[in-house]
Amino acid sequence: MKVTVIATFFGVFLLCTYAAKEATRKTKKAKLYFVLTDVPQIDCDVKAGKIINPEFIAKCPPGCQDVKYRVYGTDIYASFSSVCNAAIHSGIIDNTGGKILVQKVAGHSAYRGSFSNGVRSLSLPRWRESFLVSEGKPRKGVTYPSTLEYSSSKSTIVKSEPKKPEQDLKATKSADTANASEKASEQGDTIHKEQTPPVPTPATQMATTTPTPTTTTTDPSTTMPKPTTTAATTRTTTLAAAAKTRPGLHRFRNIGSSNVHPAYSSVVAAASTFRGTSTSASNRNTLQPNTGLQRQEPVAAFRRAAASPAHLAVETDLWKPGLSLFDTGFSSKEKLNPKPLESISQGNPNCKVDLSFLMDGSWSIGKRRFQLQKQFLGNVAQALGISSAGPLMGIVQYGDDPSTEFNLKTYVNSKDVRNAIEKIAQKGGLSNVGKALSFVNKNFFLDANGNRGGAPNVVVVMVDGWPTDRVEEASRLARESGINIFFVTIEAAAESEKQNVIEPNFVDKAVCRTNGFYSINVPSWFSLHKVVQPLVKRVCDTDRLVCSKTCLNSADIGFVIDGSSSVGTSNFRTVLQFVANISKEFEISDTDTRIGAVQYTYEQRLEFSFDKYSTKQDVLSAIKRISYWSGGTSTGAAISYASEQLFSKSKPNKRKIMILITDGRSYDDVRVPAMAAHQNGVIAYSVGVAWAAQDELEAIATDPDKEHAFFVDEFDNLYRFVNQLIQNICTEFNSQPRN
């Protein structure tokens, strides 16, 4: 009996225990089902920093793979990034959307940009918060919110401890660098100005301020809280203590100029107090980090000539190798451009060029870098010394389509140009450089727009990364119009991104000569100021602007050389010297003039084609190596052969020039082959020596009335006709209208 009761009781106990466990399991399953099905949806433009939750699962909509949704970093992303586009970049989802798991992590000192899964992420020097994205599956033991908590752009008020000024500066600079657009979200942001750094007195004491916590927004796109200064709560400390508590203070130097960049005004004011009345003209005081010492340095080494722009002097002092913009004391909301300085009234008459800047207005550049670009252009205008007797400058901004901001005749002094540059608004779009070059070639350098004719035409192309269209053909046509093209490329494609570049060597295909003179590569937008003077020096070097000499650098020239028996070995060498003398007057390269040669008797031989040699030295060596053939004289067949083997392979729309040298009458007809060559766009010049037939020379020449036909009595007098032949080519070339 007892055994039966005990067994019954134990069975009831087990049944109850099982029922309880089953209920618990169902409850957990219900909770898990809730987590998996009730997932909040976010928009494509939502940044991780806008969401307060440290870890959450969210659903991304379709269509987030777009350049306007910025991503910063690879694998680990700055919280300023679009959450959904970062998930596409990492391969978690595709452009159709889906669920993702987001985990907030600490900030990083650097974020590396890359191209992955159709998304180009950007690099960022530092940011105060990061996040990871993974598949939208909940982690064991973690409860995820069904609704997300957003920080308000209208400033959610919280109490916060102030950061150290140097940290605040770095965070502020990173935020402003990352912020390429999002204009609407900025309108409600709270703007914080940096506290003026403490200033040491001449008695080696420093007055410090007691930071008072103040309100700030939790929006990560805004700056960190600012310390407020209380005049009544000051104390003194040694220089060593000051340097220790303010590790960034030693970066600021005293500038020997009353005209400084607005962003540095508070720093310079503080420095003037530090100098005190005892500072001599030949010395200045500089704080040393973590020491209690002052040292004397010559002020003269930091002073600039009166004619140099004051803001450039500031940059030279503060922009040191390894010192980024984030360390120099800029505030993210402060204006980058200094006040326009008065230009030199008479300008620079030694630099008479007509200059057009192609300004990159594409979305990839971002707002901050676009502002740096405007500052750079203003500095160039100041350094040039704009005037009607010197350089004139206009600007074309390009994105999807180019448009003229102002032309050559709009402003005739540097001050007005700088003011106009400050007012330029970003267009946005892609980086269609080829389309912009075509626009400039056809529309900018016109008499109606202020083109002066005698001044070289110069185009400086600013490119962030790489163009989104082809530039080779547009650049060639521009060069053939006499336009000197310079490229300033900033932050070129990384190794992982080069596979997406349409024309990997687009600069070499575009510039007048591939010798480095026409191209400047800048590793970062924040070091762009360093190339102001080198660029100005180059565009003003009119002797090296070879594309201004249009007839010398924009043709395919084919020499058709008579190697018949009547010429003889000695005279044949004289003919080759004549060919070499003409060739060396042209600018020879893949992008400039190209040279080819055919020798003929009864038969024809291609000595070298247009694409065989790309340097002047190689061409001259190849001419010297041509061996004398000997035989009959079939000039008509030689013209047909040259048309097929040389000029049929000339680049489209490129000027095709044939120079034929012969010493006698042809055994075949020259008129029909010559006419066919003329109809195919070949401009023919004929040079007859000794017994050459005058009527055949005129039939071969495209236009005898324009001195396309030359007659030389002896081979030894060929050299006398070199300059005249080149002059005739150039006169005709420059008289033709621009394409």
Helices and strands as residue ranges (DSSP letters): H 2-37, G 48-50, E 55-60, E 77-78, H 83-90, E 98-108, E 115-116, E 119-120, E 127-135, E 158-159, H 165-178, H 183-186, E 199-200, E 206-207, E 215-216, H 239-245, G 249-251, G 262-264, H 265-275, E 284-287, E 294-297, G 300-302, H 310-318, G 325-327, E 354-360, G 363-365, H 366-384, E 392-398, E 403-406, H 414-422, H 433-439, I 440-444, G 447-449, E 457-464, H 472-480, E 483-490, G 495-500, H 506-510, E 519-522, G 525-531, H 532-539, G 542-544, G 546-548, G 550-552, E 555-562, H 569-583, E 594-600, E 604-608, H 616-624, H 635-645, G 647-649, E 655-662, H 671-679, E 682-689, H 694-700, G 704-706, E 709-712, G 715-721, H 722-735
